[in-house]
């Protein structure tokens, strides 16, 4: 049996965490700027978005977290055959602990039985890491920081839903997603981004929904039917008048992203992963050659 590749990615992983926590992606910044431009001058909605944008700029300039709730780190790891997932997990956890010590992350991992904080963002199933083996000769890792406020208003529906008149079809999906936005109001730190999963079981629904949040703002869905659904929900959600932080206005959501998963005949779940305006995500690519890392890049 051949030995697994011995790679040291702790430093690049630390930079991945720093970038995700302190530097909001440009597509998110542009979406917030677009929202600010469409709000009434001097309104609470415009002022809220202006404050958010100032905060984003200061965080980027000073290298400090965009939000005090630095969230649950969720890693999606693609790796080639021969790379040890145990090694990658150990190095990811080391990078997370170092990032916490450097205050890129706030200590967030709390023992659910004792209430004790681990102090380094490491604990049982914390952080979240999903591994995917592929054929490419590179390691590709995305990191999403999912804040608690937006997680609290994330939700899941089981169709049919008689209360909403929602059947097992895309019209039913539209109805429950809009209901989720209405219920969230400003509690999820609107304007938000909606990651939606149609199908799956209760667990995979949230995994698929959160993966949608990795897509860029304005990126069309490759499925024309889902693309039309995304655009319609986006339009109608922004007509609810909830606005930034629930102050009222035209900017309630910044985008809607829908994915699908196969399901059991007996089940039809629609899962909504609500993400606040601080849609923090970043990626790392490590190119490999002859069993060694030859190039590392971040995006």
Phi, psi and omega in degrees: 000127182286151179284144176292154179297139179258105183239143177247104182243016184298314182296312175299325178292322175299318178294325177300314180296315179302314182296316180297321185283332190244348188230097181294134181304146185298326179295327176290318179300315181295324178293321177293321178296320177298318178297316180300319183294334183266352178278158180294132179304132179081358181284162177299326179295314179296318181294323179296315180292325177296318179295320178298314182294323176295319178299317180298315181295319180294319180297317180295317182291320186266350181069034179247160182302141180294324181225148180294334173269098183277000166075184174274124175286124179241114183256131170250115189245117173255130187216152178274164176304138179102348177266132182280121176291330177296319177297314180297319179298316179299318182287325175298315180294322177296318179295320178296317179296318178294320179297325177292318179297329179271003178068022169286331176238142171277143176299116187237348186277111184245132176296123185290343179266318185261340185079006181278134177277132181291336176088349183225013180066022175244138179186194181291119182057031180219120001288175177270129180226125176245127182255140180221113177280139178219179187268352183283150180270057176201156173257129180234122184234128172250146179234132176237134176254110188257107183291157184289325180298314179289329179293326181294331180260001169293151187202173182219137180243151175245118181263146006284156178237102185296326181301322183259359185063034185259116178266185182274068180203179184293333174294321175296320177300313180303316183295317183286327178295316178295325176296320179297319179295317180298318180291326182294325184051230179263004187290341179265017182060058175296154007282139184252173170243133183257120170259121186239136174240130175256119178098198185076182171266185184296324181284310182292335178302316180289324178297313180294319180297317181291328177297330180297334182289350178278346179286148182287151177298133179084353179289123183289151175284133180295342177268116184303323181292318178289325178299316179296322178295316178303313183295322181292315179297319179302312182297312185287326177297324180280358174263001181282343177078015180288308174074178181302127179057017180079015182278358187091157179135189187261352187245088179261319175232150180263336177188164177228130181233125185241132174234168182228156174215147176297154185223169171283151178304327183282347188239142172216090181263143170238120186247130181244113173265101180280132177239133180290180180299335179276066181280081188275119179209148178205166182221158179228134174237125177242109179280138183246146175209125181054039176078012181232154176280120181254344181199137176233135178222153179238148177214000000 
